[in-house]
């Protein structure tokens, strides 16, 4: 199983368990601040009064 095969399950988790807005759930988000660069494989923005941004990076443990 490839890492990307897990993305749909993570997206579903963010939408249904973490109450993220469907239009703000996706893959391959890159954020840069100065010289720092962060890449999230899957991301989501919550639909709660206190907004939360979820950034998920997957790791493939299979050789």
C-alpha positions in Angstrom: 0.0 0.0 0.0 1.3 3.4 -0.9 1.1 6.4 1.3 -1.2 8.2 -1.1 -3.6 5.3 -0.8 -4.3 6.5 2.8 -5.2 10.1 1.8 -9.0 9.4 1.2 -9.3 7.8 4.7 -7.5 10.8 6.3 -9.7 13.3 4.3 -12.8 11.4 5.4 -11.6 11.5 9.1 -11.0 15.3 8.9 -14.5 15.9 7.3 -16.5 13.7 9.6 -14.7 13.4 12.9 -12.9 16.8 13.0 -15.8 18.8 11.4 -13.6 20.3 8.7 -15.2 22.1 5.8 -15.2 19.8 2.7 -14.0 22.7 0.5 -11.0 23.2 2.8 -9.8 19.6 2.9 -7.2 18.5 0.4 -3.7 17.2 -0.3 -0.3 18.5 -0.9 -0.2 21.8 0.9 3.1 23.8 1.0 3.7 26.6 3.5 6.7 28.8 3.5 7.8 31.5 6.0 11.2 33.0 5.4 13.6 30.1 5.0 11.3 27.6 6.6 9.3 25.3 4.4 6.7 22.8 5.6 4.7 20.4 3.5 1.5 18.7 4.6 0.3 15.6 2.7 -3.3 16.2 3.8 -4.8 19.3 5.4 -8.1 20.5 6.8 -9.6 23.6 8.3 -12.2 23.1 11.0 -15.7 24.5 11.0 -15.7 25.3 14.8 -16.0 28.7 16.5 -12.3 28.4 17.3 -10.7 27.5 13.9 -8.1 24.8 13.8 -5.9 23.8 10.9 -4.9 20.1 10.7 -1.8 19.2 8.9 -1.1 15.5 8.4 2.1 14.0 7.1 2.0 10.3 6.3 4.9 7.9 6.5 5.1 4.7 4.6 6.5 2.0 7.0 6.8 -0.6 4.3 10.2 -1.0 2.6 
